[in-house]
Amino acid sequence: MTTGRDRPVRDRGSAGVEVAFSVTALLLVAFFIVGALRITNSGGDVQAAARAGARAAATARSAAEGQGLAVSVVQSALADRGVACSGGPQVVANRSGGLATVSVTCIVSLGDVSPAGFTGARTVTATASERVDPIRGGTE
C-alpha cells in the first residue's frame, strides 16, 4: 500500500523519530565536549593559580605570611577564572632552601555534564615553585 508520493504508509511519521534520535545524539556529544573541556581547562587554571600563589609566597617575609598570601592569591585566581572548587581550594605553601613551593588541590564538580558519562567530581592538583626574593622575601 502506498500514498500518492509512492511512499509506504508504514513509514509515515518516521522523520520525527529520526530527528528526535539525532537531536539526542547531538546533545550527548555536546555534553561530552563540555565535560572534556571542563576537565582540561580546570587543570590549566589550577596550575596557573599555583604559579600565582608561589610568586606571592616568594615575596612574603615569613613562611606563615607566605601561606596566607598564597591562599588569598589562589582563591582570587580561581575565582577570576570561574573555577569553583567543592569546599574551596586546598593550598599548602612551604619555604625551604630558598624556594617557595605551593601545592593546590581543587575538587571540580562534573554533575552538570553527567548525561555524557562524567560522574561525580574530579580532583585536580598542581604544584609550582619560585625562588624566594632575597630583598622582599626576608629570611627563612
Residue pairs with C-beta under 8 A, 6 or more apart in sequence:
1 8
1 9
2 8
2 9
3 9
3 12
27 115
28 115
28 116
29 116
31 113
31 115
31 116
31 118
32 113
32 116
32 117
32 118
34 113
34 116
35 110
35 113
35 116
35 117
35 118
38 108
38 110
38 113
38 118
39 108
39 110
39 118
39 122
39 124
42 83
42 106
42 108
42 122
42 124
43 124
43 126
45 77
45 78
45 81
45 83
46 78
46 83
46 89
46 104
46 106
46 124
46 125
46 126
47 126
47 128
48 77
48 81
49 73
49 74
49 77
49 78
49 81
49 83
49 89
49 104
49 126
50 74
50 102
50 103
50 104
50 126
50 127
50 128
51 128
51 130
52 73
52 74
52 77
53 69
53 70
53 71
53 73
53 74
53 77
53 91
53 93
53 102
53 104
53 128
54 70
54 93
54 100
54 101
54 102
54 128
54 129
54 130
55 73
55 130
56 66
56 69
56 70
56 72
56 73
57 66
57 67
57 69
57 70
57 93
57 95
57 100
57 101
57 102
57 130
58 66
58 99
58 100
58 130
58 131
58 132
58 133
58 137
59 69
59 133
59 136
59 137
60 66
60 68
60 69
60 95
60 100
60 137
60 138
61 136
61 137
61 138
62 138
63 93
63 94
63 95
63 140
66 93
66 95
66 100
67 91
67 92
67 93
69 93
70 91
70 93
70 100
70 102
71 91
71 93
74 89
74 91
74 102
74 104
75 88
75 89
75 91
78 84
78 85
78 89
78 106
83 106
83 108
84 108
84 109
85 106
85 107
85 108
86 107
86 108
86 109
86 121
87 107
89 104
89 105
89 106
90 104
90 105
90 106
91 102
91 103
91 104
92 102
92 103
93 100
93 101
93 102
94 100
94 101
94 102
95 101
95 132
95 140
96 140
98 131
98 132
98 140
99 129
99 130
99 131
99 132
100 129
100 130
100 131
100 132
100 137
101 127
101 128
101 129
102 127
102 128
102 129
103 125
103 126
103 127
104 125
104 126
104 127
105 123
105 124
105 125
106 123
106 124
106 125
107 121
107 122
107 123
107 124
108 121
108 122
108 123
108 124
109 120
109 121
110 118
110 119
110 120
110 121
110 122
111 120
111 121
132 140
